[in-house]
């Protein structure tokens, strides 16, 4: 009885095909190709490109939670950086405790990093649950208050981090087996950046699969567009809100671990420092769009590395310039979410 | 008249500082199509939204199968068997037609769990939905979107459909398609509370009518009686149904 009823084979040819918007993807490829002659050396270009993509993947992990939270809940969470900071500091604790073990081999190093990720995600997720309940829930629909109270929440969180871990910067060195680079021709590809790219790609894949192939994903995508209608269909959007907020916080915690290891140092202000970057990314991508966030993060990562090499002074404002250029071209971002 | 499926007694609704409904009394009998007519701003949409719990009744009672709904959450109201098609259709434009329907079928986790027989019936009512099955709903025409909105409301059995101005902004040929579909729903004794400004549709479908003005129901009775009484039409609606049709 319950078989799939799809259009009949004879009619299949007449079915209009929905066209995917490849232009932002083309822009990403174009940026990479245009950088090749500008950089001059193929090996330098490869090094910069891998570094930029790795940075972009890490930024995506951090920003994906924020774009979902904004898209679904219409919440401007300026406290997102707190979860990043918590993730990074949990990494210092876990990695510090496993330092000797992690230095004994590649598998041990990976195991230590995954333990740090697991702990960071759990703590950041739990903190996200409390943050949503205590700080965010009373200000649903009130953007100005959201900005003020979530920023306040982050400041309080930063101070608490100083109480627990101290006010000074803490080193977060990579385990010995993950230091150094793979040499491909004359190009040096840092091992950690390869790892970061793989983890970023896996997170993107899982997120994309969840959003596209599961009912929860359908609900999130629908809720981003029209929360009221989702409720009218019989679904409790509040539960979805909490779930997405916790997942977004956990992703930020994961991103904090990745970012901390990328910088090899962690300070209580790490969240505030990254906050600006991730807001640029989600605005470039289109508020609420996961794919847009992904492409936007990769663009930001590539631009930072290319301009850092070609014109270091330009690198100081390259992300802002990129955002302005994209918003002039597409005011709603690369992949605008409709009905917003 | 037997016990109505849906009954509103003295319902008041405030939206912010505005007092929109001023004591609505309305009964929707089971198995009939009740038209909710009235001028713009009379409170028709607010009435539907209040039933759905999207706006809270500040006073009065909303009873569905005798069960109090005025304090229930919207998902619980939907789960009780009420489907709602809003004036703006509420289509998820970034989702495909298929995904819109999978979402509307609460018991289905994916396409394979949709009720195939019911889906064939829906495709019979709205063939365009089968043609555009994998197409983003945002790319559909206005009429096709309205068909999808109605299909979403009926893709699982529902006791009551609340439909808000389905003909709004649609070409006459598309409206006629909708009328045909609603007639089939009516033939199956589906209970519908239909807000409509299109008098042709109202006359073609309505068993009963309630006319609203200034946040109150000012007239109830058989649709045929209103359709036959030009003076009453003029007084209640400021127009003649016969002339308009």
Interface residues (C-beta under 8 A of the other chain):
Chain A: X1 X2 X3 X4 X5 X6 X7 X11 X14 X15 X16 X17 X18 X214 X215 X218 X219 X221 X222 X224 X225 X226 X228 X229 X230 X231 X232 X233 X234 X235 X236 X237 X337 X338 X339
Chain B: X52 X54 X73 X74 X75 X78 X79 X84 X86 X90 X92 X93 X94 X95 X96 X99 X102 X103 X104 X106 X109 X110 X111 X112 X113 X114 X115 X116 X117 X119 X120 X123 X130 X131 X132 X133 X134 X135 X136 X138 X139 X152
